[in-house]
Amino acid sequence: MNNRSRVLILLTIFYALLIFYPSSGSSPDSLIAILDFLENLENTLELESIEYPYLGFLLYPLSLLTGNFDKVQHIVIYAGFGFLLYFTLRNSSNPALRDHAFIFAVIIGTVYGAIDEFYQVFVPGRTASIWDLLADSIGLSIAQVVIFIGNKLLISSKRIRASTDLGLTAVLIILSILFISFPPFNQTPLRVILAPLFLLFLPGYLLISVMFPKHGELSPIERFTFSIGLSIAIFVFDGFALNYTPWGFRPKSIVISLSTIMGLLLVAAYLQRLRFKEEGYGLSFKDITSFYHTIRSKETKIIPEYDPALEKTLIKAMIIAILLVSAMLIYAKVTTREPEKFTALYILGADGKAENYTAEIRIGDTVTIPVGVENYEYAPVNYTLRVQLGGRTLKEYYIALGHEDKWLNNVTFVPQLVPSIAFAGGNRSKLEFLLLKDNQPYRSVHLLVNTRLDSVRFAELPDIINGNMASDDGWVFLGSPDITGNYNAINSSLRAYEINFAAKDAESYGIIYQNLTTSGNARAILSFDVRDSGYSNSPDYIFKQALINNRVIWESRIGDKNSSWEQVEIPVLLSGNNTVVFRVYNRYNTDYNVTVWWSNVQLKPYADGNKVESIARRVHEFKFDVRGAPLKLEKSIIIDGFNFPGFYYDINRNRSYEILRLEVSDNNLVDTGNATYTARVRGSELYIMGSRYRMIDDDPANLSEILETYPDKTLTSGKAWNFGNTYSLAVRMISPGGDSAMLELRKDGSILDSKLVGKKEIYEYRMKIEESYVTIFTAKVNNIRDDNVYLTSIVIYSDIITTLRPGTVIGDFEVANISSDRITLKNSYPIKLKDGAVILNGIMGLSIQGDTLYPYAADVRLRGTPQYINHGGWMNITGFNYPGFHLENGTSYEELSMYFSDNGLVEAGQAVYRSIRHSGLLSFLGGTYELVNQNKPGHISSVTTSRKIILHDDKVQELGDGFMITFNRANDSNGDIILYIRKAMTKEQKRLIESASESPLPDSYSSSMRDLYYEMYTGRKNNLRKSNILNIGDSFEYWIEYREDEKYRAITGELQAINSSSIELDIREYSAPFEITPGRSFGEFEVESVTSDAITLRNIKDLRFIQGDEIAILDGTLKIKTSSNEYLAYPVN
């Protein structure tokens, strides 16, 4: 047996062990080790972070191998096994094995696969599969076919053996990648052996093989030395180039780039060998032994292409050079008398290596980073390690080290919000580790990290008292001697705070300030107007300043604006207790007197570009539209899903899964910790403050948010369904029998998963996040027919794990306790129960009317309080227990009473709906209408559009329902305008006029026509007169005839501003009136009576409410949902 046979046998055995190893695992999802590497290759090589889409195709083959098609995996793995078996048998000393290597390779591989499958019978969680064995045999056969074709193609070449060194190079490259990059192989001693070959020999050897492909062009010693030198050059230039790419100079990027370079060189070298055939260079054992023979040789004869003396000299010089360099290093180490004094400061990645550094952090979540400090100062040193994010110190460590002592620990800290991140965004924030030596900055290292703000819920903005200086309170003045301050009226419409600065001493000041409190972090725009009496020739050392918590956020020199007003807007971050200060300050002695005025101080919601921050808008503008049941303002208040639609309530279990308890002290104040919010576990889900979550591994502390549930969907083969902004789902294949379909899920165009799913089966995509597998998408394949797949129960989940711990802040609350069945939160700051207040992270608004509290929700379904509908009982629905009915000032203007003669049954005539007139309005079946004629309550109209418009001079603007509006300026000194409203001519009207005039109408006539049946009123509210002349602040009403001698108010509005070339109007448009008359039907109900103050409807058919169903009544304007377990129901819409 020769050396070649031994090497091939060892490689074959090693490969067989790689195949056999995963079979010992109990997980049915365990794949063979080689494909485990492929499956994790994207993450291991960090290719997901590549931002260039043109590289995406490189990952597509991996997606084919790493899906659930385990049969493809078996084929690929055993094809590799088949290659090794063939070459091992082909080099056997046994003629029978050597001559029939094709057949024996398939037989031996199949027998080995059968043994492997049989072994899995005894492993828990694993099963044997005849289909897996068949796939193994197919892979072995494919390998033999490929080899057979390759031999045929190369049969004419007699230099195949000359390429042995290239084949060995390819094997070394693959092994190097395996033992350098992939655990657990990269933790073995072979990494130390293979890495130098990979970096310092193989690249140069392949380049030399391309440059000098012929035998005799270079001697073995020359090839060896050139290989090392060129490898170093390739490595250096490759690293230099990588430093300017997104991947950087990292171990993994070096492995990928060098592997790519060597792959190209390997192909080029092989082509060169084929080109020169017999003359091509081939490494032989003689070349390796030539080093020794050259040194021992006595030959001195020189021939044109060979000088043995020169070659011998080169080898000896190389050995001497290595010895000299080693001796110099030893000498430098021994003889150095003055040691270098320094301190080493470094940070490591999560695996304890100088790679894979933390790239992303999240505000409020704990971060741990290994940090090391080593003292080589030849003396004991006291260090302070300071962790800073965006300039704010998060934590400090005090470290005392003696000479050569080492401190390596996990540094743990919690990122806090700072202005630079809050306003500029969290991309590439500077996370700095500053080392102080004897309290002086000494060393520093930092990471540029992406800071996520998704856990930050910005708080309600505080109110600035007397920001327009209209009264004499709210602001406190402090100043140096000779500096005074007071409120002053600048003119009839403007007041300001005036600071008279007459001090001469340096660092004199005059300030006004106000304290503000926020319940957490709040982003805002601090806006104010300022003016000083100075001009451009004023001294350069008197300044106006704005400060937040003693930090200057704005500064301007006196006189910069030449005594004119300046409006200033600055983004500010407020947190907890804050002090807003406006200051006048001089830095040097001066005889200059100046007066500064401050006015119109306010906090505006922060806007990012053109989009106002949603949390701030929801907090500061009371946008809640779904009212909960009214509650008495008492010392103890309970709000739950029974009476508040914003909390989750399950009628089938008659249980609320969210509860808020308020313990109220004097002045309607809920002190810190006295508001308790409880979210209960429902199966595997949790509802927390308006969001729905699914527990991960049944742990309430680790949650995945349910982003959206979708209605049933039909997918057609070949057509993708885009959803969730970045996801798409497509049917790639339907089986011939129509019993299964292959679904492919993508995100941002990249394949996430492909899976074959049968009828009535659940398609589920799970992603490994941190240490858990998290469901991202689920759907049930309800049916498959023709080219269509019918999906139901479609849900998409967040790919971000929400981790809750005691102390985790969620808006104005923080987690107090986590148990197996509930999460409890307490308010972090005092809550003032006032009209317009917003709590619970912005999901609940409060309206206070006298001693009654109304909780409000937004973007939820109208739902009433559950009531029992048993035999002999009544169900009374009013505005007090159903937000769809009108409730105002403690009076319900709609009510529905139903008497149940049997469980869930209301006989004809036993249900009465009543709507009561109020303030010229009528609330009817959930809508509020205006009475067209106050003497006819059955004639009603509703507002269809309410908006602000800008009309430009000599321009006509279209409104709804064919109306057009324009204006002219009146020729008077009052600045009045004349408003015109006309209705556009319909095609039928135009046709009639043209037929009457027997000629086409001009274009100028076709746009609108004068309406002779309208009236227009203008003036101040409650004092309108028939006119179309308005001024700023005036209202207008446009009435149009809708039936003979009866008009309705079609358009109303107010004139808000008159500009140089336009006017601004608030417009409301009304629907055409409709009439409610006795006998008119509304579903099962009929109008019984219409009086001057009420409308009454009564059911003329039986109403039956079935358990588990949702039944519509009153022409679909109201539904009654009944429990599936008992006769308990609530109204809903």
Secondary structure, DSSP 8 states (H G I E B T S, - for coil): --HHHHHHHHHHHHHHHHHHGGGG---TT---HHHHHHHTHHHHTTGGG---GGGGGGGHHHHHHSSS-HHHHHHHHHHHHHHHHHHHHHT-S-HHHHHTHHHHHHHHHHHHHHHHHHHHTTSTT----HHHHHHHHHHHHHHHHHHHHHHHHTTT-S-GGGGHHHHHHHHHHHHHHHHHHSTTGGGSTHHHHHHHHHHHTHHHHHHHHHHS-BTTSS-HHHHHHHHHHHHHHHHHHHHHHHTTSTT-S-HHHHHHHHHHHHHHHHHHHHHHHHHHGGGB----HHHHHHHHHHHH------BTTB-HHHHHHHHHHHHHHHHHHHHHHHHHHHH--S---EEEEEE--TTSSSSS---EEETTS-EEEEEEEEEESSS-EEEEEEEEETTEEEEEEEEEE-TT-EEEEEEEE-----HHHHHH-STTEEEEEEEEETTEEEEEEEEEEEEE-TT---------TTTT--SS-S-EEEE-TTEEEEEEEEETTEEEEEEEE---STT-EEEEEEEEEEEEEEEEEEEEEEEES--TTS-TTEEEEEEETTEEEEEEETTTTTT--EEEEEEEEEEEEEEEEEEEEESS-----EEEEEEEEEEEE-EETTEE-HHHHHHHS----EE---EE--SEEEEETTT-TTS-EETTTTEESEEEEEE--GGGEE-TT-EEEEEEEETTEEEETTEEEEEETTEEEEEEEEEEEE--EEEETT-EEEETTTEEEEEEEE-TTSSEEEEEEEETTEEEEEEEEETT-EEEEEEEETTEEEEEEEEEEEEEETTEEEEEEEEEEEEEEEE--TT-EETTEEEEEE-SSEEEEEESS-EE--TT-EETTTTEEEEEETTEEEEEESSS--B---EE--TT-EEEEETTT-TTS-EETTEESEEEEEE-SBTTEE-TT-EEEEEEEETTEEEETTEEEEEEETTEEEEEE-EEEEEEEEEETT--EE-GGGEEEEEEE-SSTT--EEEEEEEE--HHHHHHHHHHHTS---HHHHSEE--SSEEEEEEETTEEEE--EE-TT-EEEEEEEEETTEEEEEEEEEEEEE-SSEEEEEEEEE---EE--TT-EETTEEEEEE-SSEEEEEESS-EE--TT-EEEETTTTEEEEE-SSSSEEEEE-
